Amino acid sequence: MSAALALFIKLLPLYVTVALGWVAGRYLEASGRHIAGIMLYIVTPSVVFSGIMAAPLSPAVILLPVLTFTLSSVLGVLHLAVARRVIRDESANLMPLAVGTGNTGYFGIPVALLLFGQEGLALYIVCMLGSTLFENSLGFYLAARGRYSLGDALVRVVRLPSVYAFVIGVPLNLSGFSIPEVFVPLFDNLRGAYSVLGMMIIGMGILSMRGLAGNFRFTALAFFGKFVSWPLTALVFWWLDANWFGVYGQAVHQAIFLISITPIAANTVVIATLLNVSPRQAAGTALLSTLFALAFIPVMIALVFS
């Protein structure tokens, strides 16, 4: 349990950052919508590009984003089908983002660094790229369909730069190209902004500390998908690959499991805010999941990684 306690202490600054975001939104009238655009179109693609450029790529490693993208898509679409039966407003279209993705960057990267070190962190970032790609493609499209037509939703997906950052980064990495030394501090700073602004935008989305759950059916289904369906899926994959397929080692299995237990992605709030699709519902549920994860993640890691 000493590892769980160390991880608990490591996560505390993330919650302070959420609280600072709430203060900025409540008392400084900071605009979460403007920051959402900066995050989605500038900061996130920069982090994706630098992450893929630093990763030790091989055919098996390159397939990891495809694997996590597929798992995210299947889980997201299945829970969307359920949401459309039990939720009667546009927030149902946020369910794929709430379930299929996770706070793998703002929340997961500090945890992965603590657990795996620098070498394991690069592998974790490759795994999380699949979740990021889902978030910025199919997940974004399904969320946009809650308010926009098919054509408008597709146009908005095509405009997202994170997919292009991944597509450009892979061949550059494989060809031996590296980020020029003069630009390395810039990408380091953007990675820091990614964590800080990503967590603060959750707090900015909460203008009142009352009624965080909002639509209880949405919150309950999102929690079930994020903290039950995803971890069980990751554990099943871990068992199948370890006992039957033998494609990946324990480091990959642990990285995917960590992705599965992260709280609801802050980018769910970013996208909901940008699209104006139930942003307060997204923010409240994301914050509750983040609070829940403060205890959930250390306990699950202590149980599974021991």
C-alpha positions as CSV (number, residue, x, y, z in Angstrom):
1,M,0.0,0.0,0.0
2,S,3.0,2.3,0.2
3,A,2.9,2.5,-3.6
4,A,-0.7,3.5,-3.5
5,L,0.0,6.2,-0.9
6,A,2.8,7.6,-3.0
7,L,0.6,7.7,-6.0
8,F,-2.2,9.4,-4.0
9,I,0.2,12.1,-3.0
10,K,1.5,12.5,-6.6
11,L,-2.1,13.1,-7.8
12,L,-2.9,15.9,-5.3
13,P,-1.5,18.8,-7.5
14,L,-3.9,17.8,-10.3
15,Y,-6.9,18.4,-8.0
16,V,-5.5,21.7,-6.9
17,T,-5.3,22.7,-10.6
18,V,-8.9,21.8,-11.0
19,A,-9.8,24.0,-8.1
20,L,-7.8,26.9,-9.6
21,G,-9.7,26.5,-12.8
22,W,-13.0,26.8,-10.9
23,V,-11.7,30.0,-9.2
24,A,-10.7,31.4,-12.6
25,G,-14.1,30.7,-14.1
26,R,-16.1,31.8,-11.0
27,Y,-14.2,35.0,-10.0
28,L,-12.1,36.0,-13.0
29,E,-14.6,35.2,-15.7
30,A,-12.1,33.2,-17.6
31,S,-13.5,31.8,-20.8
32,G,-13.4,28.0,-21.0
33,R,-14.6,28.1,-24.6
34,H,-11.6,30.2,-25.8
35,I,-9.1,27.9,-23.9
36,A,-10.9,24.9,-25.4
37,G,-10.1,26.1,-28.9
38,I,-6.5,26.6,-28.0
39,M,-6.2,23.2,-26.5
40,L,-7.9,21.3,-29.3
41,Y,-6.2,23.1,-32.2
42,I,-2.8,24.0,-30.9
43,V,-1.7,22.4,-27.7
44,T,-3.0,18.8,-28.1
45,P,-1.6,18.3,-31.7
46,S,1.8,19.6,-30.5
47,V,1.8,17.0,-27.6
48,V,0.8,14.2,-30.0
49,F,3.5,15.1,-32.5
50,S,6.3,15.4,-29.9
51,G,5.1,12.1,-28.3
52,I,5.2,10.1,-31.5
53,M,8.6,11.7,-32.4
54,A,10.1,10.5,-29.1
55,A,8.7,7.0,-29.2
56,P,10.8,3.9,-30.2
57,L,8.6,2.9,-33.1
58,S,8.5,-0.7,-34.6
59,P,5.7,-2.5,-36.5
60,A,4.2,-3.9,-33.3
61,V,4.5,-0.6,-31.5
62,I,2.9,1.3,-34.4
63,L,-0.1,-1.0,-34.1
64,L,-0.7,-0.1,-30.5
65,P,-2.7,3.1,-31.3
66,V,-4.8,1.0,-33.7
67,L,-5.5,-1.4,-30.8
68,T,-6.5,1.3,-28.3
69,F,-8.4,3.1,-31.0
70,T,-10.4,-0.1,-31.7
71,L,-11.1,-0.7,-28.1
72,S,-12.2,2.9,-27.5
73,S,-14.5,2.8,-30.6
74,V,-16.2,-0.5,-29.7
75,L,-16.8,0.6,-26.0
76,G,-17.9,4.1,-27.1
77,V,-20.4,2.9,-29.7
78,L,-21.9,0.2,-27.5
79,H,-22.5,2.6,-24.6
80,L,-23.9,5.2,-27.1
81,A,-26.5,2.7,-28.1
82,V,-27.5,2.2,-24.4
83,A,-27.4,6.0,-23.8
84,R,-29.8,6.7,-26.6
85,R,-32.4,4.4,-25.0
86,V,-32.2,5.9,-21.5
87,I,-31.2,9.5,-22.0
88,R,-33.6,11.8,-23.8
89,D,-31.4,14.9,-24.5
90,E,-28.4,15.7,-26.6
91,S,-26.0,14.7,-23.8
92,A,-26.4,11.1,-24.9
93,N,-24.0,11.9,-27.8
94,L,-21.2,12.7,-25.3
95,M,-21.3,9.1,-24.0
96,P,-18.7,7.7,-26.5
97,L,-16.3,10.4,-25.4
98,A,-17.0,9.9,-21.7
99,V,-16.5,6.1,-21.9
100,G,-14.2,5.5,-24.9
101,T,-11.5,8.0,-23.9
102,G,-10.0,8.9,-20.6
103,N,-7.8,11.6,-19.1
104,T,-4.8,9.7,-20.4
105,G,-2.8,12.9,-21.0
106,Y,-3.5,15.5,-18.3
107,F,-4.0,12.8,-15.7
108,G,-2.4,9.7,-17.0
109,I,1.1,11.0,-18.1
110,P,2.1,12.1,-14.5
111,V,0.9,8.7,-13.2
112,A,2.7,6.8,-16.0
113,L,5.9,8.6,-15.3
114,L,5.6,7.7,-11.6
115,L,4.9,4.0,-12.3
116,F,7.0,3.3,-15.4
117,G,9.8,5.9,-15.6
118,Q,11.0,7.8,-18.7
119,E,11.4,4.6,-20.9
120,G,7.9,3.3,-20.0
121,L,6.4,6.7,-20.4
122,A,7.2,6.8,-24.1
123,L,5.5,3.4,-24.6
124,Y,2.5,4.7,-22.6
125,I,2.2,7.8,-24.9
126,V,2.1,5.6,-28.0
127,C,-0.7,3.5,-26.4
128,M,-2.7,6.6,-25.5
129,L,-2.4,8.0,-29.0
130,G,-5.1,5.6,-30.1
131,S,-7.5,7.0,-27.5
132,T,-6.5,10.5,-28.5
133,L,-7.2,9.7,-32.2
134,F,-10.6,8.3,-31.3
135,E,-11.3,11.4,-29.3
136,N,-10.4,13.6,-32.2
137,S,-12.2,11.6,-34.9
138,L,-15.1,9.2,-34.3
139,G,-15.7,10.5,-30.7
140,F,-15.8,14.1,-31.9
141,Y,-18.0,13.2,-34.8
142,L,-20.6,11.4,-32.6
143,A,-20.6,14.3,-30.1
144,A,-21.1,16.8,-33.0
145,R,-24.0,14.7,-34.3
146,G,-25.9,15.8,-31.2
147,R,-26.1,19.3,-32.6
148,Y,-24.9,19.3,-36.2
149,S,-25.8,17.6,-39.4
150,L,-23.8,14.8,-40.9
151,G,-22.0,17.0,-43.3
152,D,-21.2,19.7,-40.7
153,A,-20.0,17.1,-38.2
154,L,-17.6,15.6,-40.8
155,V,-16.2,19.0,-41.7
156,R,-15.4,19.7,-38.1
157,V,-13.6,16.3,-37.8
158,V,-11.5,17.0,-40.9
159,R,-10.4,20.3,-39.4
160,L,-9.0,18.7,-36.3
161,P,-5.1,18.8,-36.5
162,S,-4.3,16.0,-34.0
163,V,-4.9,13.3,-36.6
164,Y,-2.5,15.0,-39.0
165,A,0.1,15.4,-36.3
166,F,0.1,11.6,-35.9
167,V,0.2,10.9,-39.6
168,I,3.1,13.3,-40.1
169,G,5.0,12.2,-37.0
170,V,5.2,8.5,-37.8
171,P,7.0,8.7,-41.1
172,L,9.3,11.4,-39.8
173,N,10.2,9.2,-36.8
174,L,10.8,6.1,-38.9
175,S,13.0,8.1,-41.3
176,G,15.3,9.1,-38.4
177,F,14.2,12.8,-38.3
178,S,14.2,14.4,-34.8
179,I,12.8,17.6,-33.5
180,P,15.5,20.3,-33.8
181,E,17.2,21.1,-30.5
182,V,16.1,24.7,-30.6
183,F,12.4,23.7,-30.6
184,V,12.7,21.1,-27.8
185,P,12.0,23.6,-25.0
186,L,8.9,24.8,-26.9
187,F,7.4,21.3,-27.0
188,D,8.3,20.8,-23.3
189,N,6.5,24.0,-22.4
190,L,3.5,22.9,-24.5
191,R,3.4,19.6,-22.7
192,G,3.3,21.5,-19.4
193,A,0.5,23.7,-20.7
194,Y,-1.4,20.6,-21.8
195,S,-1.6,19.3,-18.2
196,V,-2.3,22.6,-16.5
197,L,-4.9,24.0,-18.9
198,G,-6.5,20.6,-19.4
199,M,-7.2,20.2,-15.7
200,M,-8.2,23.8,-15.2
201,I,-10.8,23.7,-17.9
202,I,-12.7,21.1,-15.9
203,G,-12.9,23.5,-13.0
204,M,-13.9,26.4,-15.3
205,G,-16.9,24.3,-16.5
206,I,-18.3,24.2,-13.0
207,L,-20.0,27.5,-12.1
208,S,-21.8,26.0,-9.2
209,M,-20.7,23.3,-6.8
210,R,-24.3,22.1,-6.6
211,G,-25.8,19.5,-8.8
212,L,-22.5,18.2,-10.3
213,A,-24.1,14.9,-11.4
214,G,-26.7,16.7,-13.5
215,N,-28.6,14.0,-15.3
216,F,-28.1,11.1,-13.0
217,R,-28.6,8.5,-15.8
218,F,-25.8,10.1,-17.8
219,T,-23.5,10.1,-14.9
220,A,-24.3,6.5,-13.8
221,L,-23.8,5.1,-17.3
222,A,-20.6,7.1,-17.9
223,F,-19.2,5.8,-14.6
224,F,-20.1,2.2,-15.4
225,G,-18.5,2.4,-18.8
226,K,-15.4,4.2,-17.6
227,F,-14.7,2.4,-14.4
228,V,-16.2,-1.1,-15.0
229,S,-16.5,-1.8,-18.8
230,W,-13.1,-0.3,-19.8
231,P,-11.0,-1.9,-17.0
232,L,-12.6,-5.3,-17.6
233,T,-11.9,-5.1,-21.3
234,A,-8.3,-4.2,-20.6
235,L,-7.9,-7.1,-18.2
236,V,-9.5,-9.5,-20.8
237,F,-7.0,-8.3,-23.4
238,W,-4.2,-8.7,-20.9
239,W,-5.2,-12.3,-20.2
240,L,-5.7,-13.3,-23.8
241,D,-2.4,-11.8,-25.0
242,A,-0.4,-13.2,-22.1
243,N,-1.9,-16.7,-22.4
244,W,-2.7,-17.0,-26.2
245,F,-1.4,-14.4,-28.5
246,G,1.9,-13.5,-27.0
247,V,2.3,-10.3,-29.0
248,Y,3.1,-7.8,-26.3
249,G,4.9,-7.9,-22.9
250,Q,3.8,-6.8,-19.5
251,A,4.8,-3.2,-20.0
252,V,2.2,-2.8,-22.8
253,H,-0.4,-4.7,-20.8
254,Q,0.1,-2.3,-17.8
255,A,0.1,0.8,-20.0
256,I,-3.3,-0.2,-21.5
257,F,-4.7,-1.0,-18.1
258,L,-3.6,2.4,-16.8
259,I,-5.4,4.0,-19.8
260,S,-8.5,2.1,-18.9
261,I,-8.7,3.3,-15.3
262,T,-8.1,7.0,-15.9
263,P,-11.1,9.3,-15.2
264,I,-13.3,10.8,-17.9
265,A,-11.2,12.9,-20.2
266,A,-10.9,16.6,-19.7
267,N,-11.1,16.9,-23.5
268,T,-14.7,15.7,-23.2
269,V,-15.3,19.0,-21.5
270,V,-13.2,20.8,-24.1
271,I,-15.2,19.3,-27.0
272,A,-18.6,19.7,-25.3
273,T,-17.7,23.4,-24.6
274,L,-16.5,23.9,-28.2
275,L,-19.7,22.3,-29.6
276,N,-22.0,23.7,-26.9
277,V,-23.3,20.2,-26.3
278,S,-24.3,19.9,-22.6
279,P,-20.9,21.4,-21.4
280,R,-22.0,21.6,-17.7
281,Q,-23.1,18.0,-17.8
282,A,-19.8,17.0,-19.2
283,A,-17.8,19.2,-16.7
284,G,-19.7,17.9,-13.7
285,T,-19.4,14.3,-14.6
286,A,-15.7,14.7,-15.5
287,L,-15.0,16.3,-12.2
288,L,-16.8,13.7,-10.2
289,S,-14.9,11.0,-12.1
290,T,-11.7,12.8,-11.3
291,L,-12.5,12.9,-7.6
292,F,-13.5,9.2,-7.7
293,A,-10.2,8.3,-9.4
294,L,-8.2,9.8,-6.6
295,A,-9.0,6.7,-4.6
296,F,-9.8,4.3,-7.5
297,I,-6.5,4.5,-9.3
298,P,-4.2,3.8,-6.4
299,V,-6.3,0.9,-5.2
300,M,-6.6,-0.7,-8.7
301,I,-2.8,-0.3,-9.3
302,A,-2.0,-1.9,-5.9
303,L,-4.3,-4.8,-6.7
304,V,-3.4,-5.5,-10.4
305,F,0.3,-4.5,-10.5
306,S,1.4,-6.2,-7.3
